[in-house]
Amino acid sequence: QVQLVESGGGLVQPGGSLRLSCASSRSLLSLLGMGWYRQAPGKQREFVATITNTGSTNYADSVKGRFTISMDSAMSTVYLQMNSLKAEDTAVYYCNNYDHGYNYWGQGIQITVSS
């Protein structure tokens, strides 16, 4: 079992920045990877970014060049630095830890991009 605690959400103006944090009860080294997904109103949950236990990162095309996923030195907190935010980035963001056959989810955190 994995416990995930997300923080850092809120309201930001278009063009602004936010950083999300997700503290995990497990180290990335004991998992296959960690990542972020998001779900906008009326839409399905979608992939945003992941980082694997080898340090490889992957991003959705919609956020490439604007979002950066990273880890702390303890390898148990994953960050999502979000720059140049757009209205279409508005969603509930979910932290994800994944392992062989298992997905663990945070409770979700609201990001609203609006002027």
C-alpha positions in Angstrom: 0.0 0.0 0.0 1.1 3.6 -0.7 -0.1 6.8 0.9 0.2 9.9 -1.2 -0.3 13.5 0.0 -0.6 16.3 -2.6 -0.1 20.0 -2.0 0.5 23.2 -3.9 -2.7 23.7 -5.8 -4.8 26.9 -6.1 -5.8 29.7 -8.4 -3.3 31.3 -10.8 -3.6 33.7 -13.7 -2.9 32.7 -17.2 0.8 32.8 -17.8 1.6 32.1 -14.2 3.3 29.3 -12.4 2.6 26.7 -9.7 4.5 23.8 -8.2 2.7 20.7 -7.1 4.2 18.3 -4.6 3.3 14.7 -3.8 4.8 13.0 -0.8 4.8 9.2 -1.0 5.1 6.7 1.8 7.4 4.7 -0.5 10.6 5.6 -2.3 10.7 5.8 -6.1 13.4 3.1 -6.0 10.8 0.6 -4.7 8.3 1.5 -7.5 8.4 1.5 -11.3 7.6 5.2 -11.4 5.6 8.2 -10.2 3.6 10.7 -12.1 0.8 13.2 -12.5 -2.6 12.9 -14.2 -5.4 15.4 -14.4 -9.1 15.5 -14.9 -11.0 18.5 -16.2 -14.7 18.9 -15.7 -16.7 16.6 -18.0 -13.5 14.9 -19.3 -11.7 11.7 -18.6 -8.6 11.6 -16.5 -5.5 12.1 -18.7 -1.8 11.6 -18.4 0.4 14.6 -17.7 3.9 13.4 -16.8 5.8 10.5 -15.3 9.3 9.8 -14.0 10.6 6.3 -13.8 12.9 4.7 -11.2 15.7 5.1 -13.7 15.1 8.8 -14.0 13.4 8.8 -17.4 10.7 11.4 -17.9 7.7 11.5 -20.2 5.2 14.3 -20.9 1.9 14.7 -22.6 2.3 16.8 -25.7 0.0 19.4 -24.3 2.4 20.2 -21.5 5.8 19.7 -23.1 8.1 22.6 -22.6 5.9 24.1 -19.9 5.8 21.5 -17.2 8.7 19.7 -15.5 8.5 16.6 -13.3 11.3 16.0 -10.7 12.1 14.2 -7.5 13.6 15.3 -4.2 16.9 13.8 -3.0 15.1 11.3 -0.8 13.3 10.0 -3.9 9.9 10.0 -2.1 8.4 13.3 -3.2 7.6 14.1 -6.8 7.1 17.6 -8.0 5.4 19.1 -11.0 6.6 22.6 -11.9 4.0 24.2 -14.1 4.9 27.3 -16.1 3.1 29.4 -18.7 -0.2 28.0 -17.4 -3.2 28.2 -19.6 -7.0 28.1 -19.0 -7.1 24.6 -20.4 -4.7 23.4 -17.7 -7.6 23.9 -15.2 -8.3 20.5 -13.7 -8.0 18.3 -10.6 -4.5 17.0 -10.6 -3.8 13.5 -9.2 -0.5 12.1 -8.1 0.2 8.6 -9.2 2.6 5.9 -8.0 2.8 2.8 -10.1 4.3 -0.6 -9.7 3.9 -4.0 -11.4 0.1 -4.3 -11.7 -0.7 -1.6 -9.2 -1.7 2.0 -9.4 -1.9 4.2 -6.3 -3.6 7.6 -6.4 -3.6 10.7 -4.4 -6.8 12.5 -3.4 -6.5 15.1 -6.1 -5.8 18.8 -5.9 -7.5 21.6 -7.8 -5.7 23.9 -10.2 -7.6 26.8 -11.6 -6.1 29.0 -14.3 -8.2 32.1 -14.6 -8.0 35.9 -14.7 
